[in-house]
Amino acid sequence: ICLLVPLYEEIIFRGVVLGSCQRYTNFHIANFIQATLFATIHMNLFLFPVYFLFGIIAGILRKKTGGLLGGIVFHILNNVLLFE
């Protein structure tokens, strides 16, 4: 859970969704869309803002680094620290 889920979520949301949206709009709107979808799939209205902010940060990491590795590492660290 702490390793594989972050890997495929980053590929799907920051790779596929963010990349696809950027073909049709600017980064900020594309990042907003992918972060909203990311927060929505976690199906927790109370934590929606947390998941949304996480998605925004991961999207920015993708833009700054030019790849998915930064977001994957960030996501794995987050999951490991929160795992009970």
N, C-alpha and C positions, 0 to 999 in steps of 0.2 A: 504494500500500500504506500509506504513512504518513498519508494523508488520508482516503481512502474507507473503509478497514477500520475505523478508530476511529469514524467516523460511524455506520456501520451496526451495529457491535457495541454502541455506546452506546444506539442506538435499540432494538435487540433486548433487551439485557440490563438496562439501567437504565430503559428506557422500558417495554417490553412486559412482560418477566418480573417485574421489581421491582414495577411498578404492578399487575400481575395478582395477584401473591402478597400484596400489601398489602391487597387486598380481603378476604382470608380470614384473615390473621394480622397480627401487629404488624410494625413496620419491621425490628426486629433479626432476626427469623426470616426475613422476606422477603429481607433483604439477604444473610443467610447462604446461602439457597437460590440466589439469582442469582449470587453470587460462586462457589459450588461449581460451578454449571453453566458459568460463564465459564471457570474453571480447567480443567474437564473437556474442553471443546471444543478446548482448545489441545493436548491429547493429549501432554503431556510430564510424566511422573510426577515427575521430578527438579525441575522448575520449578513444580509444582503449588502449593506454598506461596506463591511469588512472584505467580503469577496470581491466586490466591485473595485475597491481601492487596490486590492492585491492584483487584480487584472490590469488596472491602469499602470501600476508599477512594473509588472512583468512586461507589458507592452512597451513601456519606455526603455526597459533593459534591452529588449529586442532591437529597438531602433538604435540605441547607443552603441551596442556591440556588433550589430549587423548579423546576428545569428541567434540561435535559441539557447546556447549553453548558459548564458547568464541567468535567464529565466528558469531554466531547469535546475540549476544549482540553488537559486533563491527559493524555488518551490520545494525542492527536497529538504533544504534546511528548515523551512517553515513547517513542513509536515513532520519532520523528525522531532523538532522542538515541541510540537503540540501533541504528539502521539502519546496516548496513555496506555 
